[in-house]
Amino acid sequence: MVSQYTIHELHKKLVNKDISAVELTKKMIANRNNVDGKIHAFLSTNDERALQAAERVDNKIKSGEVISEIAGIPGAIKDNICIKGLPCTAASKMLENFIPPYNATVIEQLEKQDYVSLGKTNLDEFAMGSSTENSAFGKTLNPLNTEYVPGGSSGGSAAAVAANEVVWALGSDTGGSVRQPASFTGLVGLKPTYGLVSRYGLLAFASSLDQIGPITKDVTDAAIVLNSIAAYDKKDSTSIPQEKKDYKKALISDVKGLRIGVAKEFFGKGIKEETKEAIKKALSFYEKEGAEIVDISLPHISACVSIYYIIAPAEASSNLSRYDGVGYGYRKPGKNLIEMYINTRSSGFGEEVKRRIMLGTYVLSAGYYDAFYLKALKVRTLLKNEFEEAYKTCDVIVAPAASGTAFKFGAFKDPLSLYMEDICTVPANLIGAPAISIPVGYKDGMPLGMQLIGPALGEETILRAAYTFEQAHLDLNKITKGEA
């Protein structure tokens, strides 16, 4: 079954003419149509465009042209990333009928490389959530066990890859929204350094935290997709000017001399014993392979969730103020302008989005700005300083990608309890660091994830560490290839 293969395996098959891009795309479309009714990973599809793109790839191969590694291999795009002429809903009633008139920069990059997308994937509304239960268009189920969540907010992207509907997908990561779904579905999720991948055309949630990243079946594929989307972009004022790199060169099974930092703060209350045990075994493996395990301290990890849920809602409150029923998007009429605003925003946004807008507006309001928002920014700086100090003695920091395996739908009745599940992933967003989640073990048939966090622009280091572990534990990602 072709959908079980990785990008790098399928690229070889295309180049060797063992399969055509059109044939591959048709098979993947058929599999998506057969599977998606059960898990609801997709919000919209674009099969005609996909087949046209695949045909262009086949024509290039026939004429002897060199194709990119991602060319002709079906993927999916999270539905908060703009593609010209296709719906971009952010899983919100507010944008149910929005059709972007432009492409996000990552889409421009992918189009240059003849990418094929089978559609837009489901998410928590405006990327606010950790379970993909908050979508206005219905929840996505975890294909490994449909009683469990696929994670969030990029749950649709993770579910589509885990169910072999596509080979790869793009998600966005504001507080762990690429890494946690990857952990819950036995996949690899990579959050690049803030500014390495352009945010232009990504519907804004929290602008100082948002970053686009890949969800893939293995570490090699993560490097391939990162190669495809990482680029300086003048349209994004936070984009980092730098030379183009080939991240596949970092894929070496060798960690001799690598210093791996372990902070006890990442393994405290709330982290399941099976997660701690799996990561402990991983550290033993690294040590046997010649890495040095270094104890470090990051005291402000305990404050990360509090910091995040002040800064992110504050930025969301500002970013989502544009959805007022006037310029574009959903509108619910009222007797006057004020009533129209109230009606539109009350019925256009879901409960979680409204909760975060109110929280953000509150912490930015007069009398509370200094006490909450300004203080959160100061603690964020302290956290960044702690990580910078830690990186003087280590090259990469290991942490859980989530407290444990995926949880069941409805497991968290209290939103604050669910917010605490982000404690392992939000630090990397707050400091702008790159981080990757890879499978590290299983509990009751469901995957556990390990996170490797690097210093700014340390993608090559975390990819090397992740690849070394993966190549020695290939049984851990059998599930992503339909073999488990």
Disulfide bonds with the S-S distance in Angstrom:
none
